Amino acid sequence: MTTLYIDGDACPVKAEAERVATRHNVPMVLVSNGGLRPSANPLVQVVIVAAGADEADKWIAERCGAGDIVVTSDIPLAAKCIEAEARALRPNGEAFTAANIGQQLATRDLMADLRAANPLGTGGGGKSFGKADRSRFLDVLEREIRAALRG
């Protein structure tokens, strides 16, 4: 059975994911270190993990498998999900795949090294999350759930 896992810390598309999961009668597990309100939706389970780095990621990685879908911005978690044969999506709708995860891990590591080498860098942060990202996410999640349900 397909389950939708949401890496809930700072995920901007929780409500959208819940709507799509409900439409397809797919259970959704929202995992976080805390601060999430319980949902009245019987398909949504909120899991609060222990405080600490990557605890939500570890919880999801230990449970996801073939046919499941994971929504996360965390590249190492996405790699573990793909290894477990789950589908992984960013909140902006970009899919992590077996074909692109290696490059994404390498880019992540390179950027971490560059930031460490220049501690006074301006950073600038990532690009903002907008309506187009939300729309793309809804479209991709809809397709991924349909594909997962078909098997």
C-alpha positions as CSV (number, residue, x, y, z in Angstrom):
1,M,0.0,0.0,0.0
2,T,1.3,3.5,-0.9
3,T,2.0,5.9,1.9
4,L,2.9,9.5,1.5
5,Y,5.6,10.6,4.0
6,I,6.2,14.3,4.5
7,D,9.4,15.6,6.1
8,G,7.4,18.2,8.0
9,D,10.0,20.5,9.3
10,A,9.7,23.7,7.2
11,C,7.7,22.0,4.4
12,P,5.6,24.6,2.7
13,V,3.2,22.1,1.0
14,K,1.7,20.1,3.8
15,A,-1.9,21.2,3.2
16,E,-1.6,20.6,-0.5
17,A,-0.1,17.1,0.1
18,E,-3.0,16.3,2.4
19,R,-5.6,17.3,-0.2
20,V,-4.0,15.1,-2.8
21,A,-3.6,12.2,-0.4
22,T,-7.2,12.5,0.7
23,R,-8.5,12.6,-2.9
24,H,-6.7,9.3,-3.5
25,N,-7.4,7.8,-0.1
26,V,-3.7,7.4,0.5
27,P,-2.4,7.5,4.1
28,M,-0.1,10.5,4.9
29,V,2.5,10.5,7.7
30,L,3.7,14.0,8.7
31,V,7.1,13.6,10.5
32,S,8.6,16.4,12.5
33,N,10.6,17.3,15.6
34,G,7.6,19.2,17.0
35,G,5.4,22.2,16.4
36,L,2.8,20.6,14.2
37,R,-0.9,20.6,14.9
38,P,-2.6,17.3,14.7
39,S,-4.9,16.8,11.7
40,A,-8.6,15.9,12.0
41,N,-8.2,14.0,8.8
42,P,-8.2,10.2,9.6
43,L,-5.7,9.6,6.8
44,V,-3.1,11.9,8.3
45,Q,-0.8,10.7,11.1
46,V,1.4,13.2,12.8
47,V,4.6,11.7,14.2
48,I,6.8,13.7,16.6
49,V,10.3,12.4,16.8
50,A,12.9,13.1,19.4
51,A,14.8,16.4,19.2
52,G,18.0,16.2,17.4
53,A,19.6,16.5,13.9
54,D,18.1,14.3,11.3
55,E,15.7,12.4,13.6
56,A,12.7,12.9,11.3
57,D,14.9,11.9,8.3
58,K,16.0,8.7,10.1
59,W,12.4,7.8,11.0
60,I,11.2,8.2,7.4
61,A,14.2,6.4,5.9
62,E,13.6,3.4,8.2
63,R,10.0,3.0,7.1
64,C,9.6,4.1,3.5
65,G,9.8,1.5,0.7
66,A,8.6,0.5,-2.8
67,G,5.5,2.3,-3.8
68,D,5.8,5.0,-1.1
69,I,6.3,8.7,-1.9
70,V,8.5,11.0,0.3
71,V,8.3,14.8,0.2
72,T,11.6,16.4,1.4
73,S,14.2,19.0,0.6
74,D,16.9,16.9,2.3
75,I,19.1,15.3,-0.4
76,P,20.7,12.6,1.8
77,L,17.2,11.5,2.9
78,A,16.0,11.5,-0.7
79,A,19.0,9.2,-1.5
80,K,18.0,6.8,1.2
81,C,14.4,6.8,0.0
82,I,15.5,6.1,-3.6
83,E,17.7,3.3,-2.3
84,A,14.6,1.8,-0.6
85,E,12.7,2.1,-4.0
86,A,10.4,4.9,-2.8
87,R,9.7,8.0,-4.9
88,A,11.1,11.3,-3.6
89,L,10.0,14.8,-4.4
90,R,11.1,18.3,-3.4
91,P,8.3,20.6,-2.2
92,N,8.7,22.5,-5.5
93,G,7.8,19.4,-7.5
94,E,11.3,18.5,-8.7
95,A,11.7,14.7,-8.5
96,F,14.8,13.0,-7.0
97,T,15.6,10.0,-9.2
98,A,18.2,7.2,-9.3
99,A,19.6,9.1,-12.4
100,N,20.0,12.5,-10.7
101,I,20.6,11.8,-7.0
102,G,24.4,11.2,-7.3
103,Q,24.9,14.6,-8.9
104,Q,22.6,16.3,-6.4
105,L,24.6,14.8,-3.5
106,A,27.9,15.9,-5.1
107,T,26.6,19.4,-5.7
108,R,25.4,19.6,-2.1
109,D,28.8,18.5,-0.8
110,L,30.6,21.0,-3.0
111,M,28.4,23.8,-1.9
112,A,29.0,22.9,1.8
113,D,32.7,22.9,1.1
114,L,32.5,26.3,-0.5
115,R,30.5,27.7,2.4
116,A,33.1,26.3,4.8
117,A,36.0,27.8,2.9
118,N,34.3,31.3,2.9
119,P,32.7,31.8,6.3
120,L,32.2,35.5,5.6
121,G,30.4,34.9,2.3
122,T,27.2,36.7,1.7
123,G,25.2,33.5,1.3
124,G,22.0,35.0,-0.1
125,G,20.0,31.9,0.7
126,G,18.0,29.9,-1.8
127,K,15.4,31.1,-4.2
128,S,12.0,31.9,-2.8
129,F,9.0,29.5,-2.9
130,G,6.2,30.8,-5.1
131,K,2.9,30.0,-6.7
132,A,4.5,28.3,-9.7
133,D,6.4,26.0,-7.3
134,R,3.2,25.1,-5.4
135,S,1.4,24.4,-8.7
136,R,4.2,22.3,-10.0
137,F,4.3,20.3,-6.8
138,L,0.6,19.6,-6.9
139,D,0.8,18.4,-10.5
140,V,3.8,16.2,-9.9
141,L,2.4,14.7,-6.7
142,E,-0.8,13.9,-8.4
143,R,1.1,12.0,-11.2
144,E,3.3,10.3,-8.7
145,I,0.4,9.0,-6.5
146,R,-1.4,7.8,-9.6
147,A,1.7,5.9,-10.8
148,A,2.3,4.5,-7.4
149,L,-1.3,3.2,-7.1
150,R,-1.1,1.6,-10.5
151,G,2.0,-0.3,-9.2
